[in-house]
Amino acid sequence: MELSFYLQHAAYAGHDCAWARAFFPERPLLCTPPTYNTRRLDDMSIHALQATLRALAESGTDPSEFSRYGVLTLSHNGPSIYSEEFYGQLLSEENPQMASPMLFTESVLNIAASHIALALKTHAPILALNAGVADGAEIIRQLAILLQARHAERLILCAAEEFSPICTEVLQACSNYPGKTFQGGAVSLLTSRDPLPGHSTLVRLSPVLSPENALPQLARLAEKKTRLLLGSFSDAPQHLDALPTLEPGPALPYMKNEQAFTVLFAAEWAECARRALENQQSLALIQANTESIQWALFNPA
């Protein structure tokens, strides 16, 4: 079964960084976003709410339509700042019962999804997923399955990250994670099963294929003038050398100095959709490892 969906719009909120300025040019708000009390929320939830409400306002989505959106959030770290503060209190207090219950309730993995759902007043499906840095393509596949199986007609995919002091120190010391400087923030993608009014990008997902089966198909796409980009969170196996037109993913130049894990992954998808729409050109974003290859084909709708 072919999996596809429409990407209507995307927005970023969080720390100022070069890739956010490049990928998300400032756009006017076409409607006024609702207010939501963020005074007690952790940074990750605040960024997730701001990115989601900005995406809806920039796209001109009427607030009466907000409740039609389901919510799917993903994060590698989760709300690590409040988690760190809570366990710090738990270990340092003479009476552990004095640890703040507010910190605990805001430190659970699904907290960003919960606040987005409350802000939108939606009763559509709500999911929170913990994702590794190489799992983004599978998360997108799950989103497409949810839409095509009619569990939801529209879904907000929000990737959100924050980096506590201990989290940053550990990640900087671990060679398995690309980057030495980390940026907290969130990217929200507005997606739907069917096209909505306005400009959107049709995203078609390939099956997961062996290199032997994938390379001829990618070569045919290149012959049709489709731009081929290697996802920045992919491995770069040597068998992709057979594709002379392969370009690096747009997030790659920023990964060392402004790493953001799942947020940067979602930002790369948003940038591919924006380029396909603005240039009126098909674009394939490839996710590859030593055993398999898959890609997303972005076409202006």
Contacts in CASP RR format, 6 or more apart in sequence:
PFRMAT RR
TARGET T0000
AUTHOR 0000-0000-0000
METHOD contacts of the structure
MODEL  1
MELSFYLQHAAYAGHDCAWARAFFPERPLLCTPPTYNTRRLDDMSIHALQ
ATLRALAESGTDPSEFSRYGVLTLSHNGPSIYSEEFYGQLLSEENPQMAS
PMLFTESVLNIAASHIALALKTHAPILALNAGVADGAEIIRQLAILLQAR
HAERLILCAAEEFSPICTEVLQACSNYPGKTFQGGAVSLLTSRDPLPGHS
TLVRLSPVLSPENALPQLARLAEKKTRLLLGSFSDAPQHLDALPTLEPGP
ALPYMKNEQAFTVLFAAEWAECARRALENQQSLALIQANTESIQWALFNP
A
1 148 0 8 1.000
2 204 0 8 1.000
2 205 0 8 1.000
3 141 0 8 1.000
3 144 0 8 1.000
3 145 0 8 1.000
3 148 0 8 1.000
3 204 0 8 1.000
3 205 0 8 1.000
4 144 0 8 1.000
4 148 0 8 1.000
4 202 0 8 1.000
4 203 0 8 1.000
4 204 0 8 1.000
4 205 0 8 1.000
5 143 0 8 1.000
5 144 0 8 1.000
5 147 0 8 1.000
5 148 0 8 1.000
5 191 0 8 1.000
5 192 0 8 1.000
5 193 0 8 1.000
5 202 0 8 1.000
5 203 0 8 1.000
6 191 0 8 1.000
6 192 0 8 1.000
6 193 0 8 1.000
6 194 0 8 1.000
6 195 0 8 1.000
6 196 0 8 1.000
6 200 0 8 1.000
6 201 0 8 1.000
6 202 0 8 1.000
6 203 0 8 1.000
6 301 0 8 1.000
7 189 0 8 1.000
7 190 0 8 1.000
7 191 0 8 1.000
7 200 0 8 1.000
7 201 0 8 1.000
7 203 0 8 1.000
7 269 0 8 1.000
7 270 0 8 1.000
7 273 0 8 1.000
7 298 0 8 1.000
8 59 0 8 1.000
8 190 0 8 1.000
8 191 0 8 1.000
8 192 0 8 1.000
8 196 0 8 1.000
8 198 0 8 1.000
8 200 0 8 1.000
9 55 0 8 1.000
9 58 0 8 1.000
9 59 0 8 1.000
9 189 0 8 1.000
9 190 0 8 1.000
9 200 0 8 1.000
10 24 0 8 1.000
10 55 0 8 1.000
10 187 0 8 1.000
10 188 0 8 1.000
10 189 0 8 1.000
10 190 0 8 1.000
10 266 0 8 1.000
10 267 0 8 1.000
10 269 0 8 1.000
10 270 0 8 1.000
10 273 0 8 1.000
10 274 0 8 1.000
11 24 0 8 1.000
11 51 0 8 1.000
11 52 0 8 1.000
11 54 0 8 1.000
11 55 0 8 1.000
11 58 0 8 1.000
11 187 0 8 1.000
11 188 0 8 1.000
12 20 0 8 1.000
12 23 0 8 1.000
12 24 0 8 1.000
12 51 0 8 1.000
12 54 0 8 1.000
12 185 0 8 1.000
12 186 0 8 1.000
12 187 0 8 1.000
12 263 0 8 1.000
12 267 0 8 1.000
12 270 0 8 1.000
13 46 0 8 1.000
13 47 0 8 1.000
13 48 0 8 1.000
13 49 0 8 1.000
13 50 0 8 1.000
13 51 0 8 1.000
13 54 0 8 1.000
13 185 0 8 1.000
13 186 0 8 1.000
14 20 0 8 1.000
14 47 0 8 1.000
14 50 0 8 1.000
14 51 0 8 1.000
14 183 0 8 1.000
14 184 0 8 1.000
14 185 0 8 1.000
14 186 0 8 1.000
15 183 0 8 1.000
15 184 0 8 1.000
15 185 0 8 1.000
17 183 0 8 1.000
17 254 0 8 1.000
17 258 0 8 1.000
17 260 0 8 1.000
18 254 0 8 1.000
18 258 0 8 1.000
19 251 0 8 1.000
19 254 0 8 1.000
19 258 0 8 1.000
19 264 0 8 1.000
19 267 0 8 1.000
20 267 0 8 1.000
22 250 0 8 1.000
22 271 0 8 1.000
23 250 0 8 1.000
23 267 0 8 1.000
23 268 0 8 1.000
23 270 0 8 1.000
23 271 0 8 1.000
23 274 0 8 1.000
24 267 0 8 1.000
24 270 0 8 1.000
27 58 0 8 1.000
28 58 0 8 1.000
29 54 0 8 1.000
29 57 0 8 1.000
29 58 0 8 1.000
30 57 0 8 1.000
30 58 0 8 1.000
30 59 0 8 1.000
30 60 0 8 1.000
31 56 0 8 1.000
31 57 0 8 1.000
31 60 0 8 1.000
31 61 0 8 1.000
31 62 0 8 1.000
31 63 0 8 1.000
32 57 0 8 1.000
33 53 0 8 1.000
33 54 0 8 1.000
33 56 0 8 1.000
33 57 0 8 1.000
34 53 0 8 1.000
34 63 0 8 1.000
34 66 0 8 1.000
34 119 0 8 1.000
36 49 0 8 1.000
36 53 0 8 1.000
36 115 0 8 1.000
36 118 0 8 1.000
36 119 0 8 1.000
38 45 0 8 1.000
38 46 0 8 1.000
38 49 0 8 1.000
40 102 0 8 1.000
40 106 0 8 1.000
41 49 0 8 1.000
41 106 0 8 1.000
41 115 0 8 1.000
42 79 0 8 1.000
42 81 0 8 1.000
42 82 0 8 1.000
42 106 0 8 1.000
42 107 0 8 1.000
42 111 0 8 1.000
42 162 0 8 1.000
43 79 0 8 1.000
43 81 0 8 1.000
43 162 0 8 1.000
43 184 0 8 1.000
43 185 0 8 1.000
44 75 0 8 1.000
44 78 0 8 1.000
44 79 0 8 1.000
44 80 0 8 1.000
44 81 0 8 1.000
44 111 0 8 1.000
44 112 0 8 1.000
44 160 0 8 1.000
44 161 0 8 1.000
44 162 0 8 1.000
44 184 0 8 1.000
44 185 0 8 1.000
44 186 0 8 1.000
45 79 0 8 1.000
45 106 0 8 1.000
45 111 0 8 1.000
45 112 0 8 1.000
45 115 0 8 1.000
45 160 0 8 1.000
47 160 0 8 1.000
47 162 0 8 1.000
47 184 0 8 1.000
47 185 0 8 1.000
47 186 0 8 1.000
48 73 0 8 1.000
48 112 0 8 1.000
48 115 0 8 1.000
48 116 0 8 1.000
48 158 0 8 1.000
48 160 0 8 1.000
48 186 0 8 1.000
48 188 0 8 1.000
49 112 0 8 1.000
49 115 0 8 1.000
49 116 0 8 1.000
49 119 0 8 1.000
50 186 0 8 1.000
51 158 0 8 1.000
51 160 0 8 1.000
51 185 0 8 1.000
51 186 0 8 1.000
51 187 0 8 1.000
51 188 0 8 1.000
52 116 0 8 1.000
52 119 0 8 1.000
52 120 0 8 1.000
52 156 0 8 1.000
52 158 0 8 1.000
52 186 0 8 1.000
52 188 0 8 1.000
53 119 0 8 1.000
54 188 0 8 1.000
55 156 0 8 1.000
55 188 0 8 1.000
55 189 0 8 1.000
55 190 0 8 1.000
56 63 0 8 1.000
56 66 0 8 1.000
56 190 0 8 1.000
59 190 0 8 1.000
61 190 0 8 1.000
66 120 0 8 1.000
66 121 0 8 1.000
66 122 0 8 1.000
67 120 0 8 1.000
67 121 0 8 1.000
67 122 0 8 1.000
67 123 0 8 1.000
67 124 0 8 1.000
68 122 0 8 1.000
68 124 0 8 1.000
68 153 0 8 1.000
68 154 0 8 1.000
69 120 0 8 1.000
69 122 0 8 1.000
69 124 0 8 1.000
69 152 0 8 1.000
69 154 0 8 1.000
69 155 0 8 1.000
69 156 0 8 1.000
69 190 0 8 1.000
70 117 0 8 1.000
70 120 0 8 1.000
70 122 0 8 1.000
70 124 0 8 1.000
70 125 0 8 1.000
70 126 0 8 1.000
70 152 0 8 1.000
70 154 0 8 1.000
70 155 0 8 1.000
70 156 0 8 1.000
71 113 0 8 1.000
71 116 0 8 1.000
71 117 0 8 1.000
71 120 0 8 1.000
71 122 0 8 1.000
71 124 0 8 1.000
71 125 0 8 1.000
71 126 0 8 1.000
71 127 0 8 1.000
71 155 0 8 1.000
71 156 0 8 1.000
71 158 0 8 1.000
72 113 0 8 1.000
72 125 0 8 1.000
72 126 0 8 1.000
72 127 0 8 1.000
72 128 0 8 1.000
72 129 0 8 1.000
72 139 0 8 1.000
72 142 0 8 1.000
72 143 0 8 1.000
72 146 0 8 1.000
72 155 0 8 1.000
72 156 0 8 1.000
72 157 0 8 1.000
72 158 0 8 1.000
73 110 0 8 1.000
73 112 0 8 1.000
73 113 0 8 1.000
73 116 0 8 1.000
73 127 0 8 1.000
73 128 0 8 1.000
73 129 0 8 1.000
73 157 0 8 1.000
73 158 0 8 1.000
73 159 0 8 1.000
73 160 0 8 1.000
74 128 0 8 1.000
74 129 0 8 1.000
74 130 0 8 1.000
74 131 0 8 1.000
74 136 0 8 1.000
74 139 0 8 1.000
74 157 0 8 1.000
74 158 0 8 1.000
74 159 0 8 1.000
74 160 0 8 1.000
74 262 0 8 1.000
74 266 0 8 1.000
75 109 0 8 1.000
75 112 0 8 1.000
75 128 0 8 1.000
75 129 0 8 1.000
75 130 0 8 1.000
75 131 0 8 1.000
75 159 0 8 1.000
75 160 0 8 1.000
75 161 0 8 1.000
75 261 0 8 1.000
75 262 0 8 1.000
76 130 0 8 1.000
76 131 0 8 1.000
76 132 0 8 1.000
76 133 0 8 1.000
76 161 0 8 1.000
76 261 0 8 1.000
76 262 0 8 1.000
77 161 0 8 1.000
77 162 0 8 1.000
77 163 0 8 1.000
77 164 0 8 1.000
77 167 0 8 1.000
77 261 0 8 1.000
78 109 0 8 1.000
78 130 0 8 1.000
78 160 0 8 1.000
78 161 0 8 1.000
78 162 0 8 1.000
79 106 0 8 1.000
79 107 0 8 1.000
79 108 0 8 1.000
79 109 0 8 1.000
79 111 0 8 1.000
79 112 0 8 1.000
79 162 0 8 1.000
80 162 0 8 1.000
80 163 0 8 1.000
80 164 0 8 1.000
80 166 0 8 1.000
80 167 0 8 1.000
81 162 0 8 1.000
81 164 0 8 1.000
82 103 0 8 1.000
82 106 0 8 1.000
82 107 0 8 1.000
83 107 0 8 1.000
83 164 0 8 1.000
84 164 0 8 1.000
84 165 0 8 1.000
84 166 0 8 1.000
84 167 0 8 1.000
85 100 0 8 1.000
85 103 0 8 1.000
86 99 0 8 1.000
86 100 0 8 1.000
86 103 0 8 1.000
86 104 0 8 1.000
86 107 0 8 1.000
88 99 0 8 1.000
89 98 0 8 1.000
89 99 0 8 1.000
89 100 0 8 1.000
89 103 0 8 1.000
90 96 0 8 1.000
90 99 0 8 1.000
93 99 0 8 1.000
105 111 0 8 1.000
109 128 0 8 1.000
109 130 0 8 1.000
110 126 0 8 1.000
110 128 0 8 1.000
112 128 0 8 1.000
112 158 0 8 1.000
112 160 0 8 1.000
112 186 0 8 1.000
113 126 0 8 1.000
113 127 0 8 1.000
113 128 0 8 1.000
113 158 0 8 1.000
114 126 0 8 1.000
116 156 0 8 1.000
116 158 0 8 1.000
117 126 0 8 1.000
120 156 0 8 1.000
124 152 0 8 1.000
124 154 0 8 1.000
124 155 0 8 1.000
125 146 0 8 1.000
125 151 0 8 1.000
125 152 0 8 1.000
125 155 0 8 1.000
129 139 0 8 1.000
129 142 0 8 1.000
131 139 0 8 1.000
131 262 0 8 1.000
132 261 0 8 1.000
132 262 0 8 1.000
133 177 0 8 1.000
133 178 0 8 1.000
133 233 0 8 1.000
133 261 0 8 1.000
133 262 0 8 1.000
133 265 0 8 1.000
134 233 0 8 1.000
134 234 0 8 1.000
134 289 0 8 1.000
136 233 0 8 1.000
136 262 0 8 1.000
136 265 0 8 1.000
136 287 0 8 1.000
137 287 0 8 1.000
137 294 0 8 1.000
137 296 0 8 1.000
139 157 0 8 1.000
140 157 0 8 1.000
140 203 0 8 1.000
140 205 0 8 1.000
140 269 0 8 1.000
140 296 0 8 1.000
141 205 0 8 1.000
143 155 0 8 1.000
143 157 0 8 1.000
143 191 0 8 1.000
144 203 0 8 1.000
144 205 0 8 1.000
146 152 0 8 1.000
146 155 0 8 1.000
147 153 0 8 1.000
147 154 0 8 1.000
147 155 0 8 1.000
147 191 0 8 1.000
147 192 0 8 1.000
147 193 0 8 1.000
148 193 0 8 1.000
150 193 0 8 1.000
152 193 0 8 1.000
153 192 0 8 1.000
153 193 0 8 1.000
153 194 0 8 1.000
154 190 0 8 1.000
154 191 0 8 1.000
154 192 0 8 1.000
154 193 0 8 1.000
154 196 0 8 1.000
155 191 0 8 1.000
155 192 0 8 1.000
156 188 0 8 1.000
156 189 0 8 1.000
156 190 0 8 1.000
156 191 0 8 1.000
157 188 0 8 1.000
157 189 0 8 1.000
157 191 0 8 1.000
157 266 0 8 1.000
158 186 0 8 1.000
158 187 0 8 1.000
158 188 0 8 1.000
158 189 0 8 1.000
158 266 0 8 1.000
159 186 0 8 1.000
159 187 0 8 1.000
159 262 0 8 1.000
159 263 0 8 1.000
159 265 0 8 1.000
159 266 0 8 1.000
160 185 0 8 1.000
160 186 0 8 1.000
160 262 0 8 1.000
160 263 0 8 1.000
161 182 0 8 1.000
161 184 0 8 1.000
161 185 0 8 1.000
161 186 0 8 1.000
161 260 0 8 1.000
161 261 0 8 1.000
161 262 0 8 1.000
161 263 0 8 1.000
162 184 0 8 1.000
162 185 0 8 1.000
163 171 0 8 1.000
163 182 0 8 1.000
163 183 0 8 1.000
163 184 0 8 1.000
168 182 0 8 1.000
171 177 0 8 1.000
171 179 0 8 1.000
171 182 0 8 1.000
172 179 0 8 1.000
172 180 0 8 1.000
177 259 0 8 1.000
178 255 0 8 1.000
178 256 0 8 1.000
178 259 0 8 1.000
179 255 0 8 1.000
179 256 0 8 1.000
179 257 0 8 1.000
179 259 0 8 1.000
180 256 0 8 1.000
180 257 0 8 1.000
180 259 0 8 1.000
181 256 0 8 1.000
181 257 0 8 1.000
181 258 0 8 1.000
181 259 0 8 1.000
182 259 0 8 1.000
182 260 0 8 1.000
182 261 0 8 1.000
183 258 0 8 1.000
183 259 0 8 1.000
183 260 0 8 1.000
183 263 0 8 1.000
184 260 0 8 1.000
184 263 0 8 1.000
185 260 0 8 1.000
185 263 0 8 1.000
186 263 0 8 1.000
187 263 0 8 1.000
187 266 0 8 1.000
187 267 0 8 1.000
187 270 0 8 1.000
189 266 0 8 1.000
189 269 0 8 1.000
189 270 0 8 1.000
192 200 0 8 1.000
195 202 0 8 1.000
195 301 0 8 1.000
199 277 0 8 1.000
199 300 0 8 1.000
199 301 0 8 1.000
200 277 0 8 1.000
200 301 0 8 1.000
201 273 0 8 1.000
201 276 0 8 1.000
201 277 0 8 1.000
201 298 0 8 1.000
201 299 0 8 1.000
201 300 0 8 1.000
201 301 0 8 1.000
202 298 0 8 1.000
202 299 0 8 1.000
202 300 0 8 1.000
202 301 0 8 1.000
203 273 0 8 1.000
203 296 0 8 1.000
203 297 0 8 1.000
203 298 0 8 1.000
203 299 0 8 1.000
204 296 0 8 1.000
204 297 0 8 1.000
204 299 0 8 1.000
205 294 0 8 1.000
205 295 0 8 1.000
205 296 0 8 1.000
205 297 0 8 1.000
206 214 0 8 1.000
206 217 0 8 1.000
206 294 0 8 1.000
206 295 0 8 1.000
206 296 0 8 1.000
206 297 0 8 1.000
207 294 0 8 1.000
208 292 0 8 1.000
208 293 0 8 1.000
208 294 0 8 1.000
209 217 0 8 1.000
209 292 0 8 1.000
209 293 0 8 1.000
209 294 0 8 1.000
210 291 0 8 1.000
210 292 0 8 1.000
210 293 0 8 1.000
211 237 0 8 1.000
211 239 0 8 1.000
211 288 0 8 1.000
211 291 0 8 1.000
211 292 0 8 1.000
211 293 0 8 1.000
214 292 0 8 1.000
214 293 0 8 1.000
214 294 0 8 1.000
214 295 0 8 1.000
215 239 0 8 1.000
215 240 0 8 1.000
215 242 0 8 1.000
215 243 0 8 1.000
215 293 0 8 1.000
218 228 0 8 1.000
218 243 0 8 1.000
218 284 0 8 1.000
218 286 0 8 1.000
218 293 0 8 1.000
218 295 0 8 1.000
219 242 0 8 1.000
219 243 0 8 1.000
221 228 0 8 1.000
221 282 0 8 1.000
221 284 0 8 1.000
221 297 0 8 1.000
222 228 0 8 1.000
222 243 0 8 1.000
222 245 0 8 1.000
224 282 0 8 1.000
225 281 0 8 1.000
225 282 0 8 1.000
226 281 0 8 1.000
226 282 0 8 1.000
226 283 0 8 1.000
226 284 0 8 1.000
226 297 0 8 1.000
227 245 0 8 1.000
227 247 0 8 1.000
227 281 0 8 1.000
227 282 0 8 1.000
227 283 0 8 1.000
227 284 0 8 1.000
228 243 0 8 1.000
228 245 0 8 1.000
228 246 0 8 1.000
228 247 0 8 1.000
228 284 0 8 1.000
228 286 0 8 1.000
229 246 0 8 1.000
229 247 0 8 1.000
229 248 0 8 1.000
229 249 0 8 1.000
229 250 0 8 1.000
229 272 0 8 1.000
229 283 0 8 1.000
229 284 0 8 1.000
229 285 0 8 1.000
229 286 0 8 1.000
230 236 0 8 1.000
230 240 0 8 1.000
230 246 0 8 1.000
230 247 0 8 1.000
230 248 0 8 1.000
230 249 0 8 1.000
230 286 0 8 1.000
230 288 0 8 1.000
231 248 0 8 1.000
231 249 0 8 1.000
231 251 0 8 1.000
231 252 0 8 1.000
231 268 0 8 1.000
231 285 0 8 1.000
231 286 0 8 1.000
231 287 0 8 1.000
231 288 0 8 1.000
232 248 0 8 1.000
232 249 0 8 1.000
232 250 0 8 1.000
232 251 0 8 1.000
232 252 0 8 1.000
232 255 0 8 1.000
232 264 0 8 1.000
232 265 0 8 1.000
232 268 0 8 1.000
233 251 0 8 1.000
233 265 0 8 1.000
233 287 0 8 1.000
234 286 0 8 1.000
234 287 0 8 1.000
234 288 0 8 1.000
234 289 0 8 1.000
235 288 0 8 1.000
235 289 0 8 1.000
235 290 0 8 1.000
236 288 0 8 1.000
237 288 0 8 1.000
237 289 0 8 1.000
237 290 0 8 1.000
240 246 0 8 1.000
240 286 0 8 1.000
240 288 0 8 1.000
240 293 0 8 1.000
246 286 0 8 1.000
249 268 0 8 1.000
249 285 0 8 1.000
250 268 0 8 1.000
250 271 0 8 1.000
250 272 0 8 1.000
250 275 0 8 1.000
251 264 0 8 1.000
251 265 0 8 1.000
251 267 0 8 1.000
251 268 0 8 1.000
251 271 0 8 1.000
254 264 0 8 1.000
255 264 0 8 1.000
258 264 0 8 1.000
260 267 0 8 1.000
268 285 0 8 1.000
269 285 0 8 1.000
269 296 0 8 1.000
272 283 0 8 1.000
272 285 0 8 1.000
272 296 0 8 1.000
272 298 0 8 1.000
273 298 0 8 1.000
275 281 0 8 1.000
275 283 0 8 1.000
275 298 0 8 1.000
276 282 0 8 1.000
276 283 0 8 1.000
276 298 0 8 1.000
276 299 0 8 1.000
276 300 0 8 1.000
277 300 0 8 1.000
280 300 0 8 1.000
281 300 0 8 1.000
282 297 0 8 1.000
282 298 0 8 1.000
282 299 0 8 1.000
283 297 0 8 1.000
283 298 0 8 1.000
284 295 0 8 1.000
284 296 0 8 1.000
284 297 0 8 1.000
284 298 0 8 1.000
285 295 0 8 1.000
285 296 0 8 1.000
285 298 0 8 1.000
286 293 0 8 1.000
286 294 0 8 1.000
286 295 0 8 1.000
287 293 0 8 1.000
287 294 0 8 1.000
287 295 0 8 1.000
287 296 0 8 1.000
288 294 0 8 1.000
END
